[in-house]
Amino acid sequence: MAQPAHPGPDLPDLLDQLALAHDAASPPEEIAEALESMVLHPDYPCLGARSVFNRDRATVVVLERLATEASTQTLLRALTDFGRETDRAAGFASLVAVFRASEVSGEPEFEALLWRQLELLYEADSQPWDPRVSDDPDNPHFAFSVGGTAFFVVGLHPQSSRIARRTPLPTLVFNLHEQFEELRASDRFGRMRDTIRRRDAELQGSLNPMVADHGRSSEARQYSGRSVPEDWAAPASFDDEETP
């Protein structure tokens, strides 16, 4: 039986409306509401993100420009506190950093800014890398670490070719990596993964070529959302001997 149509615009139309309505002058409360309306749209494919917003487990931090010293200091404090204070037993949680004064021309520029921002966080961070994950972006067991806590980073921006990665403003989502590991060890992981991939393919009209099962390739390839070639290497290093 066909499901009744949901009220309101389709997700791509909603994203276009949100992009027109939000800019560098938008107050933080409106930016957070825009993200929530996007994630809770019936067609949004990521069930984990929907759970985070439904359970009020999203910490939204509104900053100015991506990959600047000023934004880095504020974001470093927020991520350190988030990693230290978040109640893991209460379910999935994410820190969402929105850069309202940044504009990106396309996916390559956003990817470069994302990795520069991660490098700046690394350079400013006094805590050791989370020992549960690799600091080598080419390693299949890599995850970004800040404040001693490992995160899976999801980049979103207005110019993304993937609808599910298209936000009104450039955004970085920091998901606690240990929660992904716990989910992978559970019985429901396979079903949830397959459902998300099916929903994303239905929304986009094609499978996401960058989605890979854990341990087969580095998650760093997925951070920016851009479809990268097989020989891609992260434009960043988190090795003290290599970092300028």
C-alpha positions as CSV (number, residue, x, y, z in Angstrom):
1,M,0.0,0.0,0.0
2,A,1.3,3.4,-0.9
3,Q,2.2,5.7,1.9
4,P,0.4,9.1,2.0
5,A,2.4,12.1,1.0
6,H,3.8,14.1,3.8
7,P,2.9,17.7,4.1
8,G,5.4,20.4,3.2
9,P,8.1,20.5,0.6
10,D,10.3,17.7,-0.6
11,L,13.7,17.6,1.0
12,P,15.6,19.2,-1.9
13,D,13.1,22.0,-2.0
14,L,13.3,22.5,1.8
15,L,17.1,22.7,1.5
16,D,16.8,25.4,-1.2
17,Q,14.4,27.4,1.0
18,L,16.7,27.1,4.1
19,A,19.7,28.2,2.0
20,L,17.9,31.3,0.9
21,A,16.8,32.1,4.4
22,H,20.0,31.8,6.3
23,D,23.3,33.7,6.1
24,A,26.0,35.2,8.2
25,A,23.5,37.4,10.0
26,S,21.2,34.6,11.1
27,P,21.0,34.2,14.9
28,P,22.2,30.9,16.4
29,E,18.7,29.8,17.4
30,E,17.4,30.1,13.8
31,I,20.4,28.2,12.5
32,A,19.8,25.3,15.0
33,E,16.1,25.2,14.0
34,A,17.1,25.0,10.3
35,L,19.3,22.1,10.9
36,E,16.6,20.3,12.9
37,S,14.0,20.9,10.2
38,M,16.4,19.4,7.7
39,V,17.3,16.3,9.7
40,L,13.8,15.6,10.9
41,H,12.3,15.8,7.4
42,P,10.7,12.4,6.6
43,D,13.0,11.9,3.6
44,Y,16.3,12.5,5.4
45,P,18.2,9.2,5.3
46,C,20.5,9.2,8.3
47,L,18.7,7.5,11.1
48,G,21.5,8.3,13.6
49,A,21.2,12.0,13.0
50,R,17.4,11.8,13.3
51,S,17.8,10.1,16.7
52,V,20.2,12.7,17.9
53,F,17.8,15.6,17.1
54,N,14.7,13.7,18.3
55,R,16.3,13.0,21.7
56,D,17.7,16.6,22.0
57,R,21.3,15.2,21.9
58,A,22.7,17.7,19.4
59,T,25.0,20.4,20.7
60,V,25.0,23.1,18.1
61,V,27.9,25.6,18.1
62,V,27.6,28.6,15.8
63,L,31.0,30.1,14.7
64,E,32.0,32.6,12.1
65,R,34.6,31.4,9.6
66,L,35.8,27.9,8.9
67,A,39.5,27.2,9.4
68,T,40.5,30.4,11.3
69,E,42.3,30.7,14.6
70,A,39.4,32.4,16.3
71,S,36.9,29.6,15.4
72,T,39.5,27.0,16.3
73,Q,39.9,28.1,19.9
74,T,36.2,28.2,20.5
75,L,35.6,24.9,18.8
76,L,38.5,23.2,20.6
77,R,37.0,24.2,24.0
78,A,33.5,23.0,22.9
79,L,34.8,19.7,21.6
80,T,36.9,19.1,24.7
81,D,34.0,19.8,27.0
82,F,31.7,17.7,24.8
83,G,34.0,14.7,24.9
84,R,34.5,15.0,28.6
85,E,30.9,15.7,29.8
86,T,28.6,13.8,27.4
87,D,26.7,11.0,29.0
88,R,27.4,8.0,26.7
89,A,24.7,5.9,28.3
90,A,22.0,8.3,27.1
91,G,22.4,7.4,23.5
92,F,23.9,8.9,20.4
93,A,25.2,12.5,20.7
94,S,26.8,14.9,18.3
95,L,28.5,18.3,18.3
96,V,27.4,20.3,15.3
97,A,29.7,23.2,14.4
98,V,28.1,25.7,11.9
99,F,30.3,28.4,10.2
100,R,27.8,31.1,9.3
101,A,30.3,33.6,7.8
102,S,32.0,31.1,5.5
103,E,31.2,30.7,1.8
104,V,32.4,27.8,-0.4
105,S,32.5,27.7,-4.1
106,G,32.3,23.9,-4.4
107,E,33.4,20.5,-3.0
108,P,37.2,20.9,-3.5
109,E,37.3,24.1,-1.6
110,F,35.1,22.8,1.2
111,E,37.3,19.7,1.5
112,A,40.5,21.8,1.8
113,L,38.9,24.0,4.5
114,L,37.6,21.0,6.4
115,W,41.0,19.4,6.6
116,R,42.7,22.7,7.4
117,Q,40.3,23.1,10.3
118,L,41.1,19.7,11.6
119,E,44.8,20.5,11.3
120,L,44.3,23.7,13.3
121,L,42.5,21.8,16.0
122,Y,45.3,19.3,16.2
123,E,47.9,22.0,16.4
124,A,46.0,23.8,19.2
125,D,45.2,20.6,21.2
126,S,47.4,19.8,24.2
127,Q,45.8,16.3,24.7
128,P,47.2,13.1,23.3
129,W,45.5,11.3,20.4
130,D,42.9,8.9,21.5
131,P,44.8,5.6,21.7
132,R,41.8,3.5,20.5
133,V,42.2,4.9,16.9
134,S,45.0,5.6,14.4
135,D,46.3,9.1,13.7
136,D,47.2,8.2,10.1
137,P,44.4,9.2,7.7
138,D,45.4,6.4,5.3
139,N,44.9,3.8,8.0
140,P,41.5,1.9,7.9
141,H,41.3,2.5,11.7
142,F,41.8,6.2,11.6
143,A,39.5,8.6,13.4
144,F,40.1,12.3,14.2
145,S,41.0,13.0,17.8
146,V,40.6,16.2,19.8
147,G,40.7,16.6,23.5
148,G,41.7,13.0,23.9
149,T,38.4,11.8,22.3
150,A,38.0,10.2,18.9
151,F,35.3,11.5,16.5
152,F,33.8,10.6,13.2
153,V,33.6,13.9,11.3
154,V,30.8,14.6,8.7
155,G,31.2,17.6,6.5
156,L,28.1,19.3,5.1
157,H,27.8,22.5,2.9
158,P,25.5,24.2,0.4
159,Q,27.4,23.0,-2.7
160,S,27.5,19.3,-1.9
161,S,26.5,16.9,-4.7
162,R,24.9,14.6,-2.2
163,I,21.5,15.9,-1.1
164,A,21.9,14.5,2.5
165,R,25.1,16.5,2.8
166,R,23.6,19.8,1.7
167,T,23.2,22.3,4.5
168,P,22.3,26.0,4.4
169,L,25.8,26.9,5.8
170,P,29.1,25.1,6.0
171,T,28.9,22.6,8.9
172,L,31.0,20.0,10.6
173,V,29.4,17.3,12.7
174,F,31.5,15.5,15.3
175,N,30.1,12.1,16.3
176,L,31.6,10.2,19.2
177,H,33.6,7.4,17.5
178,E,33.1,4.9,20.4
179,Q,29.3,5.0,19.8
180,F,29.8,3.9,16.2
181,E,32.0,1.0,17.5
182,E,29.3,0.0,20.0
183,L,26.7,0.1,17.3
184,R,28.8,-2.0,15.0
185,A,29.1,-4.7,17.7
186,S,25.3,-4.8,18.1
187,D,22.8,-7.0,16.3
188,R,21.0,-4.0,14.9
189,F,24.0,-2.5,13.0
190,G,23.5,-4.4,9.8
191,R,19.9,-3.5,9.5
192,M,20.4,0.1,10.3
193,R,23.3,0.5,7.8
194,D,21.3,-1.1,5.0
195,T,18.3,1.0,5.8
196,I,20.3,4.2,5.7
197,R,22.0,3.2,2.4
198,R,18.6,2.4,0.8
199,R,17.0,5.6,2.0
200,D,20.0,7.7,0.7
201,A,19.9,5.9,-2.7
202,E,16.1,6.6,-2.9
203,L,16.7,10.3,-2.1
204,Q,19.7,10.8,-4.4
205,G,18.8,8.4,-7.2
206,S,22.1,6.6,-6.8
207,L,24.2,4.8,-4.2
208,N,26.8,6.9,-2.4
209,P,30.2,5.7,-3.9
210,M,32.1,6.8,-0.8
211,V,30.3,4.6,1.7
212,A,32.5,1.7,2.8
213,D,32.2,-0.9,5.6
214,H,34.4,-0.2,8.6
215,G,37.9,-1.6,8.3
216,R,38.0,-1.8,4.5
217,S,39.3,1.8,3.9
218,S,39.9,4.9,6.0
219,E,36.9,6.8,7.1
220,A,38.8,10.0,6.3
221,R,37.7,9.4,2.7
222,Q,34.1,10.1,3.7
223,Y,34.6,13.2,5.8
224,S,34.1,15.9,3.2
225,G,31.3,14.1,1.3
226,R,33.2,14.6,-2.0
227,S,33.6,11.5,-4.3
228,V,37.4,11.0,-4.2
229,P,39.5,8.9,-6.5
230,E,41.1,5.6,-5.4
231,D,44.6,7.2,-4.9
232,W,43.2,10.1,-2.8
233,A,45.2,11.1,0.3
234,A,44.1,13.4,3.0
235,P,45.5,17.0,2.6
236,A,46.6,17.0,6.3
237,S,48.9,15.3,8.7
238,F,48.5,14.6,12.4
239,D,52.1,13.3,12.9
240,D,54.2,15.7,15.0
241,E,57.2,14.9,12.8
242,E,55.4,15.9,9.6
243,T,53.3,18.8,10.8
244,P,55.0,22.2,10.1
